[in-house]
Structure formats: C-alpha cells, structure tokens
C-alpha cells in the first residue's frame, strides 16, 4: 500500500489501513520508545502509544503528505509520549476507554469491574506491593516472602530457625508497615486477604 493511500486510510480509521500502519511503523516506534522506558515496559508503552495516537487522531493532525515528514512527526510524538511514561500513574476506579471497531464512534467507555480495569488494577497493586516488600527490613521482608508462598508462621519459624514469637511479631509489624504504605489502594483494612 502506498503511503498516500495508507495515510488516507488511517485518517478514516479503516481497519486494513490501521493494520498496515501498525505492521509498518511498530518497529520504528518501538526503537525510539526503547530509549526512554524500562526494558520491561517497551511493549506496553508501544501499545499505549498506538492507543494514544488513535485516541487523539494524530493522523488528522499531521498536515504534510510526505512519508519522511510523517516518520519524523511519528518519532517526535513517540519520544514525547515515552518521556513521561514512567511518571504517569494509572488511576484506579476511573472509567477507561477502549477502541471498538464495531462502534461508529470507535470508542467505548469501560466501567464497572471490566477485565481491562481489573488487569490494570492487579498490575498496579502487584507493583506497589513488590516495592513496599523490598523496602522492609530483612526479618520482616523474609517473613512476608514466605507468607506469600503460603507457609504458616510455625513453618517459617522452623525454616529460618527463629522462635515462633519473633516470627509472629515480625509478621504483625510487617503488615502494619505495608498497610500504612498501601492505604490508598484500599487493601489494607481488617480482614483483607491481600495482607492477611
């Protein structure tokens, strides 16, 4: 497909043109995003960038017709987008939008306990919990890591060669420290299975 046809197709959000566009420009975009984000986030950031350019209709904002000018425009947009990728936060319990090819307006709001929302929330919680656990002092961290593997306090005490009373104390203190740091995620309340 020639560039002018491709550009016209993506400006009209035609499925086949969008597919060709992604296939053709994903490696270029990914190469530039890779320079700005953590290695583990490159694919996520690239997908999010393509979502972003569909959402803001970047194609319609491009005023030229030259492929070289478009590549430069695309790369600059990718660099700008990825520069603050790490600083952005996914806000929990807010409506998300997803691309919907069957909808004339192409965008559908996702509300309630949607699978997309649940996945993003679980990822956020896991990342936050992992960071909090790593900041715990050594005896607290060790007990929490064993608890996440479903060991009882008595089993942990036996494995690490410490009194059960010490393990119980470290576990309780670790929970309080974690609850304090994670209170904004609403998972630190009494009886919550994430921390209990």
N, C-alpha and C positions, 0 to 999 in steps of 0.2 A: 504494500500500500504506500503510495507516495505521501510525502509529508503534508502537502496541502490538503489532501483527502483525509488524512489522519487527523489533522488539526480541526477540520470542519466536523468530522465525526465526533471527536471528543468534546467539542464546543456544544454539540447537541446531545451529549451523553449517550451516544449509541453504544450498545453492548459490545459489538465486534470491534469498534474503534477503541474503546476503553481497554479491551483485552490486548489488542496490538500495542497500544501505548504502554501498558504495564510491562509487557514482554520486552519491548524495545528499550525502555528507559529505566527499568528497575536496577540493572547492574550499575548504570551511571549514578543514579541517585544513591544507591547503597554505598558506592565507593566514597562519596562525599560525606554521607551521614556517618560512616565508619570512623571518620577522622574526629568526630565531635562527641560520640557517645560511647559508653562502655561496650565491650565486645558482646556481652550477653544481651544487650538491648538493641543491637543493629537491626535485626529482623522486625522487632516490634516497632521501633522508631520509623523504619521504612514503610511499614504498613500504615502506621498512624499518619505519616506524611501524605501517602496517597489518599487516605480518608480525608485529610485536611484540604488537599487541593481539589478534591471533588466537592467538598462542603462549601468552600469559598469560590468555587468555579474559577480556578486560576486560569483556565484556558481562555475564558471570555475576557479576562483582564489583560491578556497578552495582546499587544497592539500590532506586532510585526507579523510577517509571513515567512521569514527565513528560518530554516531548521537550526542553523548555528546560533542565531539570536535567541531562539526558543530554548536551546540547550543551556545557554548562559543564564537565561531567565529561570529555568528549572533548577539549575545548580545553585544559583543565588538564593532561591526560595528554600531549597533543601538545607543549605547552610544556616540560613536564618531560623528555620524551623528547628533544626537539631541543636542549635547553640543553647536553647533553653529547655531542651528535652529533660535533662536531669533535674532542673529546678522546678518543673511542673509537678503538681500533685493531682492525683485522681480524687475528686471529691466524692465521698460516699453518699449514697441515698439522694443523688440528684439525677434527673432524667437524662438519659443518653439518647443519641440519635444514631440510627444505622442506615446504610444505603439499602434501598429497596427497589429493585428493578421493576417490580410489578406495580409500583405506585407511580402515578403520573407526576407527582412532585418529587419522587425519588428518595424521599427521606421519611423515616418512620420513627416516632419517639418511642423509646423503650421505657416503660415504667414498671413499678412493682418489682417482684423478685424474678426478673428476667435472667436467663442463663448468662448473657453477656455481663450484666451487672454483678451477678454472683461470682463469676470468674475474676473480674477486676477486683472485687472486694476481697476475695480469698487471697489473691496475689498481694494486695496491699497489706493485709493482716500478716501473712507469712513473712513478708519482707521486714515489716516493723518488728514482729516478734523475734526474728532472727537477729536483728540489730540489737534489740534490748538484751537478749540472752548473751550475746557476745560481750556486752558491756558489764555483765555481772561479775563479781569477784569469783575466783576459782572454785571454792567449795559450793557456792550457790549454783554456778553455771553447771558444774558436773552433775549435781543432783537433778536439776531441771532437764538436762540432756538425757539422763537415764529415765526420768519420768515420762518424757516424750516417747521413749521406747517401751512404755507400759510396764516398767518394773515397779514393784511396791517399795515403800520406804524400807521395809525389813530386808528385802533383796538387795537394795542399793547399799545399805549398811554392811551387809555381808560381803558384797563385791569390793567395796572400797576400804574395808577394814576399819570402819569408824563406828562408834556407839549409835544405836538407833535414836537416842535422844538428840544427838548432834544432827543427824540427817533430818529428823522431824523439824528441828529448829531452822536449819538452813533452807529447807523446802518452804516453810512458812514465811521466812524473811524474803526469800526469792520471789514468792508470789506477791508479797506486798510491794516490793520494788517494781516488779513488772506491772502490777495493777496501776501503780502511780503513773508510770510512763505511758501506759496504753489506755488510760481512762477515756480519752477522746474517741476511741474506737468502740466504746460501749461493750467491751468483752470482759471487763474486769470486775463485774459485780458478783455478789454472793451466788454460789451455785452454778456459775458459768463453767461449762465443760472445757472451754479452751484452756483455762488456767487451773482448773481444779483437778 
